[in-house]
Amino acid sequence: MHPIDRAHRRLIGPHAIIARLSALHLHSHTPNLFIHPPPPKTLHPSPSICYQYSKDISHTQETERKTAVNFDLDEEQSEIRDMVRRFTEREITPYAGAWDENNHFPREIYTHMAELGLMGMTTPEEYSGSNLSRLSGALVYEELAKGEMATSVGLSVHNMVTGSIARFGTAEQRQRWVTRLATGQLLGAFSLSETASGSDAASLQCRAESRGDSYILNGSKMWVTNGGEADIYLLMARTSAGKGGAGVSCFIVEKGTPGFSFGKTERKMGLHSSPTRELIFEDCTIPAFNRLGEEGQGFKIALSSLDGGRINIGAVAVGVAQAAFDVACNYAREREQFGHPIGAFQAIQFMLADMAMKIEAARLLVYYAAYRLAAGQSTSMNAAMAKCFATDTAMEVTTNAVQVLGGAGYVRDYPVERYMRDVKVAQIFEGTNQIQRIVIARALLGNLR
Ligand SMILES: Cc1cc2nc3c(=O)[nH]c(=O)nc-3n(C[C@H](O)[C@H](O)[C@H](O)COP(=O)(O)OP(=O)(O)OC[C@H]3O[C@@H](n4cnc5c(N)ncnc54)[C@H](O)[C@@H]3O)c2cc1C
C-alpha cells in the first residue's frame, strides 16, 4: 500500500484528497508548497472576479445569502481548488510548453494525479475513488487546464471510463478494473467515434460477434484520446444489425489483447501532448465477461456520461480562457507604445472587458450545470449550453489574447498561441458546438419535423 494511502486509509472522499495532497509533500524533501505556496509569479494576482466576489459575499452578506442564490464554494471545494491550483503551478505549467513542442505524453503526471486521488474522481470510496461532487470535479479540470489543456482532457477521459465501469459494471468487473483505474495503475480511453461516424455516432460499424463465452471484434475506431498510452479501452461496437444505437454494446478491451493494434497517431493543430490514435481490431477475441452492461445497452452507456463529459470540457475551456486572459491582462499593463501602457488604450480595454465578461458567464454556466447534475435535475440542455458557450468563449478569448500581445502573441515565448491552438478542438469534441445547439433547440422546441 502506498504510504500516503496507509496514513490516510480511514479518510474518505474529498477529505482524503486534501490529506493526500498534504501528505505527498510531507514525505518529500522539498518545501511543502501546498501549505506554503510561493508568492505569485506575476506582478498582479489573477483577476478572477468570481472567486473574489464569492469571498466578499461570504464575509459581508451572510444574512442575505441564506435566502439568496448561493455563489459560495464551500470550504472543501475551495481547498481542493486551491491545492490543485498549486499542484498545476508547480508540476504542470512550467513544463507544458516543452511537452507541446516535443509531443510528449506526460505519463508521470498521471502517477502524481493518482496520488492526489484525481484518477477516480466520481468513483465510490470502496474502489479507492474520491467520490467528489460534480462541482469539485469541474474545479479540478478548470485548474489543471490553466496549466495545460491536454492533461486536463486526458484526465477527464480517464475518469469517464473509470466512472462508467464503476456505474455499469458487475461486482466482478469493478473488482477487476475500477480500483486499479482509480489508483492510476491503469489508464483509460473511450472509443466511440469512427471514420464514417462522428456526430452521427449511432451509425458506427465496428462489429462484435458473439461466440457464447467470447466476442470477436473487427473494425477500426478513430480519434481515441489517450490512444496507445491507455491500458483499458471502453469500446462501442455493434452486436446486432439493428439501426442506430439499439444494436450497440459496450466492451472493456485491454491493451495487448491479440488482434488489437494501434494505427496512425494524428498530427494535430494543438493538444500535442495528448495522443490521439486509431484503434484496429482484426479477429480480436475478448471474453464475454468484458461486456459492460447488457447487449444493446452500449449506446446508452456512452450517452450517460455525456452530460458530465460536456460539463468537464466546459470547465477545461474556462481554465484555458482564464489563463489566456491573465497573460493578456498583465501584458496590457506592462507593454508600452506611444509612451503609454497599451492597456490605457480603449481598444485594448474593451477587448479585455469583453473577455472577462464572457469568462465569468461561462464559469457560471459550467458551475450551474454541475450543480444540476449533482442535484439529480435534468441537465442535458444546461450541459450543452455550458460546453458550447464556454468553448466558444475560450476560442474567442484565446484569439483575442494573441491579438493583445501582437507579434509576441504569435510566437512561442508566451503560451497564448498554444492556448489558442489547443482550445480549438474543444468546439469539436464531446459533440461539436453545432450538435450542442441542436440539443438546446430540441430541449426548447421538442422534435419538430
Ligand atoms: C483531438 C480529438 C480527440 C478526440 N477524442 C475522442 C475520443 O477520445 N473518443 C471518441 O470516441 N471520439 C473522440 N474524438 C472524436 C470527436 O468526438 C469527433 O471528431 C466529433 O464528434 C465530430 O465528429 P466528426 O469529426 O466526424 O465531424 P462530423 O460529424 O463529420 O461533422 C463535420 C461538421 O458537420 C457538422 N454537422 C454534423 N452533423 C450536423 C447536423 N446534424 N447539423 C448541423 N451540423 C452538423 C459538425 O458540427 C461539423 O462542423 C476526438 C476528436 C478529436 C479531434
The ligand as an SDF file (V2000), in Angstrom:
LIG
                    3D

 53 58  0  0  0  0  0  0  0  0999 V2000
   -8.3250   15.6940  -30.7570 C   0  0  0  0  0  0  0  0  0  0  0  0
   -9.5660   14.8670  -30.7880 C   0  0  0  0  0  0  0  0  0  0  0  0
   -9.7870   13.9580  -29.7530 C   0  0  0  0  0  0  0  0  0  0  0  0
  -10.9320   13.1440  -29.7830 C   0  0  0  0  0  0  0  0  0  0  0  0
  -11.1080   12.2030  -28.7860 N   0  0  0  0  0  0  0  0  0  0  0  0
  -12.1150   11.2980  -28.9120 C   0  0  0  0  0  0  0  0  0  0  0  0
  -12.2110   10.1970  -28.0060 C   0  0  0  0  0  0  0  0  0  0  0  0
  -11.4300   10.0690  -27.0450 O   0  0  0  0  0  0  0  0  0  0  0  0
  -13.1680    9.2690  -28.2210 N   0  0  0  0  0  0  0  0  0  0  0  0
  -14.0700    9.3680  -29.2540 C   0  0  0  0  0  0  0  0  0  0  0  0
  -14.9100    8.4980  -29.3800 O   0  0  0  0  0  0  0  0  0  0  0  0
  -14.0130   10.4170  -30.1160 N   0  0  0  0  0  0  0  0  0  0  0  0
  -13.0560   11.3650  -29.9780 C   0  0  0  0  0  0  0  0  0  0  0  0
  -12.9720   12.4150  -30.8730 N   0  0  0  0  0  0  0  0  0  0  0  0
  -13.9220   12.4960  -31.9710 C   0  0  0  0  0  0  0  0  0  0  0  0
  -14.9080   13.6470  -31.8540 C   0  0  0  0  0  0  0  0  0  0  0  0
  -15.8440   13.3610  -30.8650 O   0  0  0  0  0  0  0  0  0  0  0  0
  -15.4990   13.8910  -33.2330 C   0  0  0  0  0  0  0  0  0  0  0  0
  -14.4950   14.4910  -34.0160 O   0  0  0  0  0  0  0  0  0  0  0  0
  -16.7420   14.7610  -33.1790 C   0  0  0  0  0  0  0  0  0  0  0  0
  -17.8110   14.0660  -32.6100 O   0  0  0  0  0  0  0  0  0  0  0  0
  -17.1630   15.2570  -34.5740 C   0  0  0  0  0  0  0  0  0  0  0  0
  -17.2200   14.2290  -35.4780 O   0  0  0  0  0  0  0  0  0  0  0  0
  -16.5000   14.3810  -36.9070 P   0  0  0  0  0  0  0  0  0  0  0  0
  -15.1260   14.8450  -36.6620 O   0  0  0  0  0  0  0  0  0  0  0  0
  -16.6650   13.1260  -37.6380 O   0  0  0  0  0  0  0  0  0  0  0  0
  -17.2750   15.5530  -37.6220 O   0  0  0  0  0  0  0  0  0  0  0  0
  -18.6140   15.4130  -38.4860 P   0  0  0  0  0  0  0  0  0  0  0  0
  -19.6600   14.7200  -37.6960 O   0  0  0  0  0  0  0  0  0  0  0  0
  -18.2860   14.8730  -39.8310 O   0  0  0  0  0  0  0  0  0  0  0  0
  -19.0360   16.9350  -38.6250 O   0  0  0  0  0  0  0  0  0  0  0  0
  -18.4490   17.8070  -39.5920 C   0  0  0  0  0  0  0  0  0  0  0  0
  -19.1710   19.1610  -39.4620 C   0  0  0  0  0  0  0  0  0  0  0  0
  -20.5640   18.9960  -39.7360 O   0  0  0  0  0  0  0  0  0  0  0  0
  -21.3470   19.4730  -38.6640 C   0  0  0  0  0  0  0  0  0  0  0  0
  -22.5620   18.6500  -38.5170 N   0  0  0  0  0  0  0  0  0  0  0  0
  -22.6550   17.2990  -38.4750 C   0  0  0  0  0  0  0  0  0  0  0  0
  -23.9250   16.9280  -38.3150 N   0  0  0  0  0  0  0  0  0  0  0  0
  -24.6780   18.0630  -38.2580 C   0  0  0  0  0  0  0  0  0  0  0  0
  -26.0570   18.3560  -38.0950 C   0  0  0  0  0  0  0  0  0  0  0  0
  -26.9610   17.3890  -37.9320 N   0  0  0  0  0  0  0  0  0  0  0  0
  -26.4520   19.6530  -38.0690 N   0  0  0  0  0  0  0  0  0  0  0  0
  -25.5440   20.6460  -38.1990 C   0  0  0  0  0  0  0  0  0  0  0  0
  -24.2110   20.4460  -38.3520 N   0  0  0  0  0  0  0  0  0  0  0  0
  -23.7890   19.1680  -38.3790 C   0  0  0  0  0  0  0  0  0  0  0  0
  -20.4230   19.3700  -37.4530 C   0  0  0  0  0  0  0  0  0  0  0  0
  -20.8350   20.2350  -36.4180 O   0  0  0  0  0  0  0  0  0  0  0  0
  -19.0840   19.7510  -38.0520 C   0  0  0  0  0  0  0  0  0  0  0  0
  -18.9870   21.1340  -38.1290 O   0  0  0  0  0  0  0  0  0  0  0  0
  -11.8670   13.2720  -30.8380 C   0  0  0  0  0  0  0  0  0  0  0  0
  -11.6430   14.2180  -31.8460 C   0  0  0  0  0  0  0  0  0  0  0  0
  -10.5110   14.9940  -31.8450 C   0  0  0  0  0  0  0  0  0  0  0  0
  -10.2900   15.9740  -32.9710 C   0  0  0  0  0  0  0  0  0  0  0  0
  1  2  1  0
  2  3  1  0
  2 52  2  0
  3  4  2  0
  4  5  1  0
  4 50  1  0
  5  6  2  0
  6  7  1  0
  6 13  1  0
  7  8  2  0
  7  9  1  0
  9 10  1  0
 10 11  2  0
 10 12  1  0
 12 13  2  0
 13 14  1  0
 14 15  1  0
 14 50  1  0
 15 16  1  0
 16 17  1  0
 16 18  1  0
 18 19  1  0
 18 20  1  0
 20 21  1  0
 20 22  1  0
 22 23  1  0
 23 24  1  0
 24 25  2  0
 24 26  1  0
 24 27  1  0
 27 28  1  0
 28 29  2  0
 28 30  1  0
 28 31  1  0
 31 32  1  0
 32 33  1  0
 33 34  1  0
 33 48  1  0
 34 35  1  0
 35 36  1  0
 35 46  1  0
 36 37  1  0
 36 45  1  0
 37 38  2  0
 38 39  1  0
 39 40  1  0
 39 45  2  0
 40 41  1  0
 40 42  2  0
 42 43  1  0
 43 44  2  0
 44 45  1  0
 46 47  1  0
 46 48  1  0
 48 49  1  0
 50 51  2  0
 51 52  1  0
 52 53  1  0
M  END
$$$$
